[in-house]
Amino acid sequence: MTSKDRAYAYTKQRVLDATYAGGDLLTEGAVADALGMSRTPVREAFLRLEGEGLLRLYPKRGALVVPVSAQEVEAVMETRALVERFAVGKVIARGADVTDAMHAAIARQETRAADDDLDGFVEADREYHTAFVAAAGNAIVTALYDSLRDRQQRMGITALRREPKRLGEILDEHRELSDALAAGDVERALALLDAHLDGTLRLLREG
């Protein structure tokens, strides 16, 4: 891995897991010192992250971590609802068996929750939802869903740090949704999915 890639990965991960919170001002020197490298690769990494909308650069001052906006929250959750509702209907119509994959993701979430690993919990949460989105069999829809990865991770970790009791609620909701999908009950599955996403949206709005 090149120095530029190391600086990029290091900084991006800390933005996504909220180690660097929205509104924080980062400096090239601080990141360079942490990684034991010159400022040049850090500057290049900052430019790349600015292109992804995670940083905003200010010459001679540093890089501002762009806060998650209310508009971004609404747009991401609206897109999730469109994609996931479509996927639930398709999975049941196709008779796709996603039970094992969803249960495996739930087990990983339980382990991460027990270890107080929010980053790992959010990643396993995404694996859970991706299991039935991918099983819908539409590669373009799956690619669209994948494009939300960074935003989902950042929003999810920030929300769960503020309201850790939500972890248990998420696990219960995932188990219920898995059962509805396994039973082929599309009406119940969609109702459970809507309630699940609404709970997440309410928490994000509160933030």
C-alpha positions as CSV (number, residue, x, y, z in Angstrom):
1,M,0.0,0.0,0.0
2,T,1.4,3.4,-0.9
3,S,1.7,6.2,1.6
4,K,-1.2,8.1,-0.1
5,D,-3.4,5.0,0.2
6,R,-2.4,4.5,3.8
7,A,-3.2,8.2,4.6
8,Y,-6.5,7.8,2.8
9,A,-7.6,4.6,4.5
10,Y,-6.5,5.9,7.9
11,T,-8.4,9.2,7.6
12,K,-11.5,7.8,6.0
13,Q,-12.0,5.1,8.6
14,R,-11.8,7.7,11.3
15,V,-14.3,9.9,9.6
16,L,-16.7,7.0,9.1
17,D,-16.5,5.6,12.6
18,A,-16.8,9.2,14.0
19,T,-13.4,9.3,15.6
20,Y,-13.2,12.4,13.6
21,A,-16.6,13.9,14.1
22,G,-18.5,16.3,11.8
23,G,-17.2,19.8,12.4
24,D,-13.7,18.7,13.4
25,L,-10.8,20.4,11.8
26,L,-8.0,18.1,10.7
27,T,-4.5,19.1,9.8
28,E,-2.1,17.5,7.4
29,G,0.7,17.6,10.0
30,A,-1.3,15.8,12.7
31,V,-2.2,12.9,10.3
32,A,1.3,12.8,8.9
33,D,2.8,12.6,12.4
34,A,0.4,9.8,13.4
35,L,1.4,7.8,10.3
36,G,5.1,8.7,10.3
37,M,5.1,10.1,6.8
38,S,5.4,13.4,5.0
39,R,2.5,15.8,4.4
40,T,2.4,15.3,0.7
41,P,0.6,11.9,0.7
42,V,-1.8,13.2,3.4
43,R,-2.6,16.2,1.2
44,E,-3.4,13.9,-1.7
45,A,-5.6,11.8,0.6
46,F,-7.4,14.8,1.8
47,L,-8.1,15.9,-1.8
48,R,-9.6,12.5,-2.5
49,L,-11.8,12.6,0.5
50,E,-12.9,16.1,-0.4
51,G,-14.0,14.6,-3.8
52,E,-16.1,12.0,-1.9
53,G,-17.8,14.7,0.1
54,L,-16.3,13.8,3.5
55,L,-13.9,16.7,3.9
56,R,-13.8,20.3,2.9
57,L,-10.4,21.8,2.5
58,Y,-9.3,25.2,3.7
59,P,-5.9,26.4,2.4
60,K,-3.3,26.9,5.2
61,R,-5.9,25.8,7.8
62,G,-6.7,22.2,7.3
63,A,-9.6,20.0,6.4
64,L,-13.1,20.3,7.9
65,V,-15.0,17.0,8.5
66,V,-18.2,17.7,6.7
67,P,-21.1,17.1,9.1
68,V,-24.0,14.8,8.0
69,S,-26.8,17.1,7.0
70,A,-30.5,16.6,7.6
71,Q,-31.0,16.5,3.9
72,E,-28.5,13.7,3.5
73,V,-30.2,11.7,6.2
74,E,-33.6,12.0,4.5
75,A,-32.2,11.2,1.1
76,V,-30.2,8.1,2.2
77,M,-33.1,6.7,4.2
78,E,-35.6,7.3,1.4
79,T,-33.3,5.5,-1.0
80,R,-32.9,2.6,1.4
81,A,-36.7,2.3,1.7
82,L,-37.2,2.2,-2.0
83,V,-34.5,-0.4,-2.6
84,E,-35.3,-2.6,0.4
85,R,-39.0,-2.7,-0.1
86,F,-38.4,-3.7,-3.8
87,A,-36.0,-6.4,-2.6
88,V,-38.4,-7.9,0.0
89,G,-41.1,-8.2,-2.7
90,K,-38.7,-9.8,-5.2
91,V,-37.1,-12.2,-2.7
92,I,-40.5,-13.6,-1.7
93,A,-41.8,-13.7,-5.3
94,R,-38.7,-15.6,-6.4
95,G,-38.7,-17.9,-3.4
96,A,-35.1,-17.0,-2.7
97,D,-33.8,-18.6,0.5
98,V,-31.9,-15.9,2.4
99,T,-32.6,-17.3,5.9
100,D,-29.1,-18.7,6.5
101,A,-27.3,-15.5,5.4
102,M,-29.6,-13.3,7.5
103,H,-29.2,-15.4,10.6
104,A,-25.5,-15.4,10.2
105,A,-25.5,-11.6,10.0
106,I,-27.7,-11.5,13.2
107,A,-25.2,-13.8,15.0
108,R,-22.3,-11.5,14.0
109,Q,-24.3,-8.5,15.3
110,E,-24.9,-10.3,18.6
111,T,-21.2,-10.9,19.0
112,R,-20.3,-7.3,18.1
113,A,-22.9,-5.9,20.5
114,A,-21.5,-8.1,23.3
115,D,-18.0,-6.8,22.5
116,D,-19.3,-3.2,22.4
117,D,-18.0,-3.0,18.8
118,L,-20.2,-0.4,17.2
119,D,-18.2,-0.4,14.0
120,G,-18.5,-4.1,13.6
121,F,-22.2,-4.0,14.6
122,V,-23.0,-1.5,11.8
123,E,-21.0,-3.5,9.3
124,A,-22.9,-6.7,10.2
125,D,-26.2,-4.7,10.1
126,R,-25.3,-3.8,6.5
127,E,-24.5,-7.4,5.7
128,Y,-28.0,-8.4,7.0
129,H,-29.8,-5.9,4.7
130,T,-27.5,-6.6,1.7
131,A,-28.3,-10.3,2.0
132,F,-31.9,-9.8,0.8
133,V,-31.1,-6.9,-1.5
134,A,-28.6,-9.0,-3.4
135,A,-31.0,-12.0,-3.4
136,A,-33.5,-9.9,-5.3
137,G,-31.3,-10.6,-8.3
138,N,-31.0,-7.1,-9.8
139,A,-27.4,-6.2,-10.2
140,I,-28.1,-2.5,-10.8
141,V,-30.2,-2.2,-7.7
142,T,-27.5,-4.0,-5.6
143,A,-24.9,-1.6,-7.0
144,L,-27.0,1.4,-6.0
145,Y,-27.4,0.0,-2.5
146,D,-23.6,-0.6,-2.3
147,S,-23.0,3.1,-3.1
148,L,-24.7,4.0,0.2
149,R,-22.1,2.0,2.2
150,D,-20.0,4.9,3.6
151,R,-23.0,7.1,4.4
152,Q,-24.8,4.2,6.2
153,Q,-21.8,3.4,8.2
154,R,-21.2,7.0,9.3
155,M,-24.8,7.7,10.2
156,G,-25.3,4.3,11.9
157,I,-22.3,4.6,14.2
158,T,-23.1,8.2,15.2
159,A,-26.7,7.3,16.0
160,L,-25.8,4.2,18.0
161,R,-23.2,6.0,20.1
162,R,-25.9,8.4,21.1
163,E,-28.6,5.8,21.7
164,P,-26.9,2.4,22.5
165,K,-30.2,0.8,23.6
166,R,-31.2,0.8,19.9
167,L,-28.8,-2.2,19.4
168,G,-31.2,-4.6,21.1
169,E,-34.2,-3.2,19.3
170,I,-32.4,-3.7,15.9
171,L,-31.7,-7.3,16.7
172,D,-35.3,-8.0,17.7
173,E,-36.5,-6.3,14.5
174,H,-34.1,-8.3,12.4
175,R,-35.2,-11.6,13.8
176,E,-38.9,-10.7,13.2
177,L,-38.2,-9.6,9.6
178,S,-36.2,-12.8,8.9
179,D,-39.1,-14.9,10.1
180,A,-41.5,-13.0,7.9
181,L,-39.3,-13.5,4.9
182,A,-38.8,-17.2,5.6
183,A,-42.6,-17.6,5.9
184,G,-43.1,-15.8,2.6
185,D,-45.4,-13.3,4.2
186,V,-44.9,-10.2,2.1
187,E,-47.4,-8.0,3.8
188,R,-45.9,-8.6,7.3
189,A,-42.4,-8.4,6.0
190,L,-43.0,-5.0,4.4
191,A,-44.7,-3.7,7.5
192,L,-41.8,-4.8,9.7
193,L,-39.3,-3.3,7.3
194,D,-41.1,0.0,7.3
195,A,-41.2,0.1,11.1
196,H,-37.5,-0.9,11.3
197,L,-36.4,1.9,8.9
198,D,-38.7,4.4,10.5
199,G,-37.1,3.7,13.9
200,T,-33.7,4.3,12.4
201,L,-34.9,7.5,10.7
202,R,-36.4,8.9,13.9
203,L,-33.1,8.3,15.8
204,L,-31.1,10.0,13.0
205,R,-33.5,13.0,12.9
206,E,-33.0,13.4,16.7
207,G,-29.3,13.8,16.0
